[in-house]
Amino acid sequence: MGIYSFLLLSGGTVATLLGRLYFDKGGNSIWMSTFVQLAGFPLLLPFYCISLPKNPTTDSIHMDRPPALTFALIYVSLGILLAGDCLLYSYGLSYLPVSTYSLICASQLGFNALFSFFLNAQKFTPFIVNSLVLLTISSALLVFQTDDSSDSKKISKGKYITGFLCTVFASAGYALQLSLTQLAFRKIIKRNTMRAMLDLIIYQSIAATCVAVAGLFASGEWKVLKKEMEGYELGKVSYLMTLIWTAAGWDVYSIGSIGLIFDVSSLFSNVIGTLGLPIVPVLAVVFFHDKMDGVKVIAMLLAVWGFVSYMYQHYLDDSKSKAESANVNQVSQASTSKEVDR
């Protein structure tokens, strides 16, 4: 869990900052931004070589698994949903300061809790409800502010609202995808293995990348990519490195996110992602000179409060689980002692 959490936080933070750098330094292609969020899956292929080989005994246990067509439908459906989310995220990141963008993304935890309630039998408690309310207020605050940072001066208020709405809808879509992924793992895939995780990431990424490539050509943006690279403020090499490392960062994020889904739950994976909430705005102030005004500070504090509220509930659940396990062990030991005495 610690490794997956580190991968999720580091990959998401680096990829988000590089994605904003692409737009800040001359990148304009929404579909290229979408493409690099999806096309890094070939970097994961070597991991197939180091994953554990198939066990014949284990394979025989799963003879009743659904046919390959069912898996194909799962991968394609999740891939199409992922492509749509990445497209909306690209619009949001191109129109908003990265600090504002990252704070709005915190709303996906609230959406994820809602979808988890219906799809994954997630129970609501006062602490979880408190977390959802705080995160909702945190995101809602940002739409009412007049951001005068250097980035927002380049866009109209209409584009700011568009970016806000795109990011909110993308957060909802991504939360739905996480819940559906957990549902697929537990009801259909039924294998909590590295190979199953790689299959899901790679095959859904292939489907999503096909959608992004189709959009890139259908929109005509592919025609201006050469000119965009030549006019990139940091140079051609930096242009390519920005795109490559953005793709690598999102791959690292995917491994951490899906790893936490099948180790714990989709909601827990999203909570760890929210833990990175204060990281991106602070780094955005350092590297992009975003303005950290009072509204953003309040929004960030509310979001962190919401995160702490959820984590406290997770702590209570974990303590209760350990206490129940200890009681079961005591009862079992007492029963064994009585049998020995007899």
N, C-alpha and C positions, 0 to 999 in steps of 0.2 A: 504493500500500500504506500509506503514511503517513497519508493522508487517511482511508482505511477504518479503520485502527487507531484513530485519534483519535475517529472517530464511534462505533465500538464501545465504547471505554472510557468516553467521556463520557456517551453515551446510557444504557449499562447502569448506571453509577454513579448518575446522577441519578434514573433510573426506579426503581431499587431503594430508594433513600432516600425518595422520594416515596410509594412503595407502603407502606413501613413507617409513614410519617407518617399515611397514610389510616387505618390500623388504630389507631395510637396516639391519635388525636384524636377517635375516636368512630365510625369506619367499621367495619361488621361484616359486610358482604355479600361472601362469597367469590366469588360469580358476578359481582358488579360489578367486583371486583378483577381477575378473569379477563377480563372484557369490555374494560376499558381497556388491557390488555396487547395487545389484538388490533384494536381499533376505530379506530386512528389512521391507517389506510391512506388515507383521503381526502386527508390532508395531502400524500401523494406524487403525487397526480394531476397537479398542475401540471408535474411533472418530465417527463411525457410530451411536453409542448409544447417543451421545450428539448433533448430527446434527438434524436439524429441521425435524419433521415428514412431510410426504407427505400431500399436500393440495388437496382435491378432486377437487376443482375448477381449480387449476393449472393443475392437471392431465388431466382434460377434455380438456383444451386448447391445450395440446400436444398429442391429440389422433391421429393426422396425422404424428406423428414421425415415422421414418423408422423402419422396423422390427428388431428383436433382432439379426438376422444374420448379418445385416449391422454393428451394434455395435460390434459384435464379430470380424468381419473382421478388423474393425478399431483398436481394442485393440490388436489383434494378430499381425497385420502389424507393428504398432508402437512398440510393444514389441520386435519383431524380430530386428527391426532397432535399438532399444535401446540396445539390447544385443550385436549387432555388434559394436556399438559405445563404449560400456564399455570394450569390448575385446581389441579394438585398444587403448583406453586410458590406459589399464593395461600394454600393451606392451610399450607405451610411458613412463609411470611412472616408469617401471622397468629398462629402459635403460637410462633415463635422470635424471640429478639433478632436484630436485623439483622446484627450482627457474626457470630453463630453461623451464621446462614443463609448468608451470603456465603462463609464458610469451607467449609461443607459443599458448596456449589455447585462448589468446586474439583474435586470427584470426577468431574465430567463430562468432564474431560480424560482421565482414565483410561478411562472408558467409551468415549469417542470413539476413543482409540487402539485399543481392542479391536474396535470396529465397523469402523474403517478398515482393520484387518488383513484382515477377511473381505470387506468390500464394496469397498474402494478400493485393495487391494494395498499397503497401508502396511507397510513393513519394520520389524521390531523390532531395535533395537540395545541394547547394554548401557546407554547413557545414557537411552534411552527407557524401558527396563524400570525403571531406577532412578527415573525421574520418576514412573512409575505407582505404584511401591511407596510412595514418599514421600507422594504425594497421597492414596493409600488410607489410610495410617496417619494422616495429617493429619485426614481426615474422621472416621475411627473414634474418635479421641481424644475428640471432642466429645460422643459419645453417652454416655460414662461419667462426665462431669462433672456436678456439682450446681450449676447456675448460679443464683446468688442476686442477679442484677441486677434492677433495678426492673421490667423487662418480665416476667421469668420468674416473679416472685412472683404474678402475676395468673393464671398457668396451672398446671394440675396436672402432675405428672410424666408421667402418661399422655398428655396433650396434647403435652408436650415430645417424647416418643418418637414420637408420631404425626407431628408436624411434621418431625422428623428423617427418618423413613422416607419421608414425602411428598416432601421435598426431594431425597433420594437417588434415588427412583424418577423424579422429574421430571428430574434431571440425566442419568440413563440414557436417558430418552426423548428429551431434547433432543440428546444426543450421537448417538443413532440418527438423528434427523431431519437433523442436519448431514451425516452420512455418506450418507444417502439423497439429500440435496440435491446433494451432489457427484456421486454416481452418476448422478442424473437429468441434470445438466448435461453430463456427459461422454458418456453413452450415448444419451440421447434428445433433449434440448434442443439440444445441440451449437452453441450460440451464446453466446459470451462478450461480450455487449453490455449496455449500460445498459438497453435496452428489455427484453431477456430477464430481467434481474434485477428490473426493476419488475413485469413480468408475474408472476413467481414470488411476489414479496412480496405484491402486491395480491390476486391470485386466491386464494392460500392463506389470506390474511387474511380475505377475504370468507367462505370456507368455515368458517374457525375462528370468526369473529364470529357466524355463523348458529348454530353450536353453543352459543356462550356466551349468545346471546339466548334460545335455546330453554331452556337451563338456568336462566336468570334467571327466566323465566316459570313453568317447570315446578316450580321449588323454592318459588315464592311470595315470593321475596325482593324482587321488584319492588314489592310492596305497602308495604314499609316504607322505601323509598328516600327518600320525601318527609320522613318523620319523622327519618330518619337525617341528612338534609341540614340540617334545622332544629336538630337537637341537636348538630351538629358543633361542637367546641370553638372552632375558629378562625373560624366564621361561614360563611354560605351561599356567599359569593363565593370564599372560600378553599377550600371543599369542591369547587366546580366547577373552580377553577384547579388543585387538586391532581390531579384526575382527568384534566383536559385535558393538563397537562404530563407526567403519567405516560405517557399514550398517545403523546405526541410523543417522549418519551425512548425508548420501546421501538421506535418507528419508526426513529429515528436509529440505534439499536443494530442493527436488522434490516438496514439498508443497509450498515453496516460489516461485519457478520457474513457476509452473503451475498456482498458484494463481495470479501472475502478468500477465500471458498470458491472462486469461479471465477477469482480471480487466482493463488491458491496451492493451498490444500487445506482441507478441513474441519478437520483436526487443527491446522493453523496458525491458523485462525480461532479455534479453541477455546483455543489457547495464548495468543493475544493477549488473549482474554477473561480468562484466568487472571492475566494481568499486572495486572489491576485488583483482584486479591484483597486486597492490603494497603490499598487506597484506602478501600473501604467500611467495614471495621472501624474504621479510624482516625477517619473522619468520623462513624461511629455513636457513638463515645465522645464526640465534640464536641457533636453535635446531639441525640442520644437518651440520653446518659449511660449507655450500655452499659458494663458492667464488663469491662475487658481484663485477665483474670486470667492466671495462669501457663499453664494448659492452652491457652487461646486463643493466647497468644504463641508457645508451642511449635508449635501447629498451623499458625499463620501462617508461622513460619520454615521448617517442613518443606515447606509448600506452595510457598513462594518458592524453596526449594532445588530442589524438583521442577521448577518452571518453568525455572530457570536450567539444570538438567540437560538439559531438552529443547531449549532454545535453543542450548546448546553443540553438540548433535547437528546442529541445523539449520545452525549455522555451519560445521561440518565438511563437511556435504553441499554447502553452497554453495561452499566452498573447493575441494572435489573437482571440482565441476561446472565452475568457472572454470578449473581446471588442465587438465581434459580439453578444454575449448574452446580454450585456448591451444595445446595440443599439436596439435589438429586444424588450427588456423590455421597453425602452423609447418610442418606436413607439406604443407598446401596451397600455402603460399608456396614451399617447396622444390621441389615438383613444377612450379610455374609457372616458376621460375627455370631448371630443367633444360630445359623445353620452349623457353624463349626462347633458351638457349644453343645448342640444336640448330638 
